[in-house]
Amino acid sequence: MNNKNKTLAFDETGGKGARPRFDPLAVVDRLNDLVTRLCGLAMLVMVLCVVAGILTRFVFSHLQYDLALPWTEEVSRYLMIWVVFLGAAVAARKGKLIGVQVLIYALPRKLGAGLKYLSILLSLGFYLILIWVGLEWAELGRTQGSPVMELPMVATYSAMSVGFSLSVLNTLALVYEAWRSQDGILGAEEDDEIVTALAEGKA
């Protein structure tokens, strides 16, 4: 069998011996899984830093132990900033950011879907503006250091541009998933509580 026939023999459905089909959604979801794990680790470090700060300030000081950990406050604050921006970006993958969804589901399906796409388009524009703002802040942070640890503030200010870049990627992934799905954009981020409430209201 020549090379051409070997190529045609591959099962494109993913069977044994098939070429792996590139799935952009799987790549995005793996990236989000990694980001979620990093956020969980960051939150664990935040909790440990806060506990250590409380112990040194309110417990060890009363026990006459001269122990100070001023860096714990900075670490927890900067990690919280990263967790907020990265966590919001991950939530954008399934349309779980805060929003008023009742009107979209109450309208006829086509009209609601059109309104949802409009809100996504506006959100993407908003994300792009904040990416640019974040880059401006990151450039400013190159010449600044944190008060206690003297860390370059670019490491903190970059959270905005990185987070909203991931938000753009996840929002586009949501739209792509809706485009491939039979349920459309409303099915891709359907809120069970809203759907149930509307169904009970119509009953």
N, C-alpha and C positions, 0 to 999 in steps of 0.2 A: 504494500500500500504506500503510495507516495505521500509527500507532506500535505498536499492539498486535500487528499481523501482523509488523512488523519485529522486535519482541522475540521472537516465536515462531520467526522465521527464523534466529535465532542458533544455531549449532552448539555445543552445550555440551560436546562432546568435545574442543574445542580446535582445530577446523579454522579455515580462513581466514575472517576476519571475525567470529570468535567472541568472546564476552566472556571475558576471562581469569578462570579459576576460582581463587578464593582457596584456597591450600593452606597450612595452618598449619605443616606439616612443612617446607615449602620455606623459609618465613620463619625458622623456628628454625635450619635448617641454614645459611642465609646468615649468620645472627647468629653461629653457631659458627665459620663460616669466617673471619669478621672477627676473632673472639676468638683463633682459632688464629694468624692472621697477626700480631696484636698480641703474642701470647705469643712468637712467633718473633723479632719485633723486640726485645722486652724481653730475650730470652736473648742476642741479639747485643750489645746494650748492656751486659748483665751481663759477657759475656766481655771486651769492650773495657775495661770498668772494672777488672776483676780483673787483666788484663794490665798496664794502666797502673799499678795499685797495686803490682804485683810489680816492675815496672821502676823505679819511683821509690824503692822501699824497698830493693831488693837490688842494683840495677844502677847507677842514677845516684848513689846515695849513696856507692858505692865509687869512683866516678869523680870524687868531690868536687864534684858538682853539687848545689847547694842547691835542690832541687825537692821539694815536698811536695803530695800530692793526697789529703788525708784524706777528701774527699767521695766518693771512688770506693767505699769500703767501704760507706757508707750507701746509695748508689744501688743497688749490686749486691744488698745485703741486702733492701731494700724491693721491688725488682723481682722478686726470687726469691719473696717472699711472694705477690705478685700472680700470678705464673706458676703457683705451686702451686695456689692456689684456683681460678683460671680454667681451668687445665689439667684439674683434677679434674672440674670442671663439664662440660667438653667430653667427657671420657671417659664421663660418665654418659649421654650421648646414645645410645651403643651398648652400654651395660652393660659397659664395660671397666674398671670399678673393681675393686680387689682383692676377691676373694670366693672361697669354696669352692663350686665349681659341680658337682663330681663327684656329690654326693648328689642334686642336682636332676635330672641327666640319668640317673642310675642308677635312680631311681624310675619307676613307670608315668607316662606322659606327663601325664595329668590331675592326678595327685597332685603331680608335679614342678612343673607350671605353677601349681597352687594355692600351693605352698610358695614359689615365686618371687614371686608377687603379694604374699604375706604379707611377704616380705623387702623388697619395694619399698615397701609401706605403712609398715613400720617405718623404712625409710630416709628417706621423706618426713617423718615425724615428727621424726627426728633432724635433718634439714636445717632444718626450721622452728625448732627450738630454737636451732640455731646461728645462724640469721639474727637471732633476737632477741638472742642473746649478742653477735653482731657489732655490732648497733645500739647496745648498751650500751657496748661498747668505743669505737665511733666517737664517741659523745657524750662519753666521757672524753677522747678525743684532741683535742677542740676546744680544750682549754686546755693542751695539751702541744705541744712542739716537739722536733724531732730535735736531738741534741747538737751536731752540726757545722754542718749546713746550716740549722738552725732551721726545717725544714719542718713544717707542721702535721701532727701524727700522725694526724689524722682521715683523711688521704689513704692511710695505710697500714692503719689499723684497719678501714677500710671494705671492704677486700679480702674479709674473711670474709662479711659480709652480701651483698655483690655476688656473690661466688662461689657461695654456697649458694642464693641466689635463682635464679641460672642453673642450678644443679643441679636445683632443683625443676622449672623449666621443661623441662629436657632429660629428666628422668625421666618427666614427664607426656607429653612427646612420644614417648618410647619406648613407653609404655603405649598411647598412641593409635595408633601405628604397628602395634603387635602386635594391637590390636583390629581394625584394618582388614585385616591380613594373614591368610591362611589358615593359616599356620604357628604363629600365636599368639605368646605371649611367649617361648617357648623358641627359636623360629625367628628372632625379632628380634635376639637376642643370642647366637646359637649359636656356641659355641667349637669350631672345627674340631679342635683337638688333643684336647680331651676326648671329642668324639664318636668320633674315630678310635680313641682308646685303649679306650673302652668297646666299640666294635665288635670290636676285636682280642681283647678279653677274653672276649667271648661266642663268638668263633669257635672 
